[in-house]
Every structure is written in structure tokens, then in C-alpha cells.
């Protein structure tokens, strides 16, 4: 049985000023935009920030995986990251998968994770038309609220009954992302200073494809220490591994959803505001 204790994973925002590049590449005169981008998203755990309690014995951290709990258990609880190679994303086209995060939810005894920083680095390079300079890579840290629940509680921390639904194997853990990432703007210049296509605006959004990043019940949000209402996140079943697959979308107009957003493509809480993309000043090299 998991000890009744809250784990709050603090991923503080890293404010980064992103220089948006202009280029003298020949403009695409058909539609005046970059039609296809190469998008790379790479995430890693910053192990120097990892906090475990009450101590660090039998814990481990590497850039792509963390684990905790007594080694005598058949499986250990942990988090792991899978980064896909850069993918081509068509402007005003479909979603393209990038990073996946897996939570291996096992009963915990001994030391457990309290907090860690998850750092994500994003790069954008024009693919069609060719010849455009890529935007420089920028890193961002983001916040996850995570509660390692008491498996035997009834009702569970998410406010639902034990031994039913997502709590069928004991109370599910609660994984909350602190803010959504929809319609973050950036500028790109296809034809140089003073040209008719100077500093065209685009929007990048991030979505969760597999389990759906859903608004959680007030009890779950409160248990995880989330400050937004509603909060968005996942419930991860006990004794199972749950993978969250994220994807990106680039548009020339803001994406509009009715409320609530469809669960299958609900928003990924990557703190892209820290990239400085909301600063719409024209930048040139």
C-alpha cells in the first residue's frame, strides 16, 4: 500500500528571450507562408533538481528516466521520457507526435519522489520553402503537480470510490500540468526587412493524443496542490504503466475550441510563454 503523502513536482518556469530570425530566402508567393516546418521537441529530467523524501536511498535519476521505491519490489515506480526524432509539421495541417512521458505506477515503500524539473527544448526550422534560417533552440522548465496517493483510502484522493473505475487496483495517482499551451504566437520573415511578407505571424499549440489531458475534479486538483480551477491532468491507475503522447500543431490563425476541449486532443501544459513567443516584436538578423 502506498503511504498517504503528497508529492508535488515543481518545474519552475525558465524565462528565455527567443530571437526570431529573419531570412532572405525566396518567398513562397503562392500563400506567403512557411508551408512546412521541421519541429524538434526534446525533454529531459534535470537530475540536480530532483528531491526525494525522506531520503535518497534506492532512488535513481538520469536525463530520460527516474525511479524510486524499495528494490525488493518486483517493479519500481518511476517516470520516463521518450523523444521522437524531429518531424515535419505542415502549417494549418495535422498534429505530429513528439515527446512521450510514461508513469510507471507501483506501490511505494521507502523513499519517494518529491520534485524534479523537466526541461523541454524546442527547435523550429523552415522546410518548405528551403533556405530559411531556423529559430534558435530555446529551453523551458514547466510545473507538474503530482500526488502519490494512499492506495487504501476510500474515497480516494480524486474523490471517487476505491476498487472502481480508474481506482480498480487501489487509488490512482494524480498528475497535473500547471497550464495549457494553446495559440502561442511567433513571427517569421520570409522575404527580408521591408518585404510584403515581413514578420508573418504563426501560432504553435501542443496537445496530448493518447489518454486525453482532461479537466480534473476539484478534489483531485486540491489533493495535488493545483492552484488553477479547473486543473488539467491525468489519473494514472495503480500497478500499470501509463504513457502520455504529446504532439504539436502550427497554424496561421488561432485554434478555437468549444469548452470543454475534446478530451482526445486536450491541451498539453507546456509553459511556452517562458520562451518569449508572446513578445511579438519584429526581430531580424
N, C-alpha and C positions, 0 to 999 in steps of 0.2 A: 504494500500500500504506500502511495506517495505521501510524504509528510505534508501536513497542511501549512503551506508557506507561499508567499507571493514572490515571483521572480519578475523584476522589471528591467527589461533590457534597454538601456539608454544609449541611443545613437544620436549624438548631438549634431546639429546642422553645421556644416563647414561652409562658410560664406566664401565663394570663389568668384572673382571677376573674370568673365569669359570674354575674350576679344573675338569678335565675329569678323571673319575675313572677307574682304572684297577680292575680286579677281578680274583679270582682263580676258577671261575665257569668252569665246564666241557665244553670244546669247542664243537660246532656243527661241526663235521668233515665232514658232507655232503657238506656244502657250505662254511663253515668257517666264517659265519657272524651271527649277531643277526638277526633272521628271522622276529620277531615281537616285536614291542616296544609299551609300554603304554605311550601315549603322552597327557600331560595336558597343556592347554593354558588357562590362567585366566587373564582377563583385567579389569582394574578399572580406574575411574577418580580420580585424586589426587586433592581433592577439595581445599586444601590450596594453590594451584597454580592458581585457577580459577580467571579470570579477566573479569569484566563486565563494560560496559560504557553506559551512563555517570555515572551510579551509580549501587547499588546492590539491590534496592527496587524491590520486586516482582520477584526475581531470586531465584533459588534453586539448590543445588548440593548435591548429595550422590554418593557413590562409583559406583553405577550401573546406575545412571540417573541424567540428568541435565535438567533444563527448564528455560525459560526467556520469557519476554513479559508481557503486562498488563493482570491481571487476569480477566478483563471484557470480554476478547475474549473467544469464545467458546472452542478453543484449543490453547495451548501454543506451541511455538517452543521448540525443545529440542533434546537431544541425549540420547540414552540408550544403554546398553550393556547386551547381553545375553551370558553367558558362559555355554557351554555344559560340561557334565562330561568327564573325561579322556577317550580317545578312543584308540583302538588297531590299530596301523598302521603297515602294512606289508612292510618290506624292498623291494623295487622295485615293490611294489603293487600299489593300488589305493589311491586316495585322501580321507581324513577323515575330516569331518567338526569339527570345534571347537568353535570359538567366532563369534558372530554376532553383528554388530553395526547398530542401527536404527536411522535415522534422521527424526524427525517429523517437516516438513517444513510448517510453518504457517506464515501469515502476522505478522510482528513485529512492535509494538509501545512501547515506553518506553525504558527500559534498555535491552541490548542485550549482548550476549557472545562475548568477545574479544579473550580470550585464556584460555587453560587448558592443563594440562599434562595427557596423557593417558598412564598408566603403564601396561605392559603386562608381566606376569611371565610364564616361560616355564619350564616344567619338562619332562625328558626322563628316562624311566626305562625299561630294557630288560624284555620281557615277555616270549620269546621262543628263546634260552634256558633259563629256570628259574634259579634263583640263582645269577644273576649278580647284582652288585650294581648300583643304579640309579645315573645319573648325578645330582649334586646338583641344586636346583631351582635357576634361575637367572632372575632378573627383568631388563626390558629395557623400556625407555621412547622414544616415537617417535613423529615426527613432522607432523601435519596436517595444511595445509593452507586452510582456509575456508572463503568464501565471502558470506555474507548476501546481496543479490542483491536488487537493486531498481526494484520492480515488474513492474513498468510502463515504464521503459526505452525501446526505440526502435531505433536501435538494442539493444538487451540485452548484458549484460557483457560478455557472452560467444561468442559474435559476430554473433549470429543468430537472426532472426526476432522474435518479440513478437507475442503471440497468435498462434504460430505454433509449432508442434513437442513437444519437451520437455518443451518449453515455453508456452504451450497452456493455462495455467492458470495464466500467468504472468511469469516474468523471473525466470528461475531455479537458485537455489543456486549452488555454486561451491565448491566441496570437493576434495582436492588434497592431496595425500600421497607423502612424500618427496623423497622416494627412494624405489627401488624394493628389493625383498628378494628371490633371486634365488641362489641355489647351495652354501649355507654356510657350510663349512666343519667342522666336528668334528671327534675325534678319540675315539675308544673304544677297550679295550683289553679283549679278551675272555679267554685267557689261561695263563695270568701272564707274568711277565718280562722274556724275553728271549725266549718265546714260538713262534712257527711259525705264530700264529695269533695275535701277539702283535700289538696293536695300529692300528687296521684296520680303514681305512678312510670311512666316510659316508658323505652324503650331505642332508641337510634339506631345503625344499623350501616351500613357502606359496603362496596360490592362493585365488582369490575371485571367488566364484562359481555362484552367482546369477545374478547380474547386469553387471558383467564384469568390471574390472579395466582397463580403456582404455586410450590411449594417447589422451589428450585434445587439442583443437585448441589453437593456440598461444594467441588469445585474452582472452580465459578463463584462461590460465596459468598466463598471465600478470595481469589479474584482481584479481586473488587470491594471487598474490605476489610470485608465484613459481619461483625458480631460475633455474630449470632444463628445458631443451628443447629437446624433448617434456616432459611435465609433465604428470603424470598418476593420474587419479582420476575419479570422478563421477559428473554428473549433477543431482540434486535432484529436481523433479517437485514441484511447489508451491501447497500448500493445499493437500499434500499427505505425507504418511509415506513411506520411502524407506529403506529397510533392505539390508545390505551387509553381506553375509555369507562367512566366511573365512575357509580355510582347509589347512592341512599340507600333505607333501609328503616326504618320506625318500628314498634315492637311494644310490647305491654304485658307481655310475658314474654320472658326471654332467648331468643335464637335458638340452637338446638343443632344442630351438625353432627357427623356421624361423622368420624373422622380417617382419611385427609386429607379436607379440604373439597373439594367438586366444583370442578374447575378452572374451569368456566364462570362460577361465582359466587364465586370465591375472594376473600379479603379484601383490601380496599384499605387500604394502610398510612398512613392519615391519623392524625396523633397527636392524637386528640381528648381524651386525658387532659389536655392542656395547657389545654383550655377550662374545667377545673374541674368538669366534669359528674360526676366521680366523688365530688364532695362532695355528699352527699345531705341537707344541712341544709335545712330548710324556709325559704324566703325569700318575703317579701311586700313589696308596695309600698303 
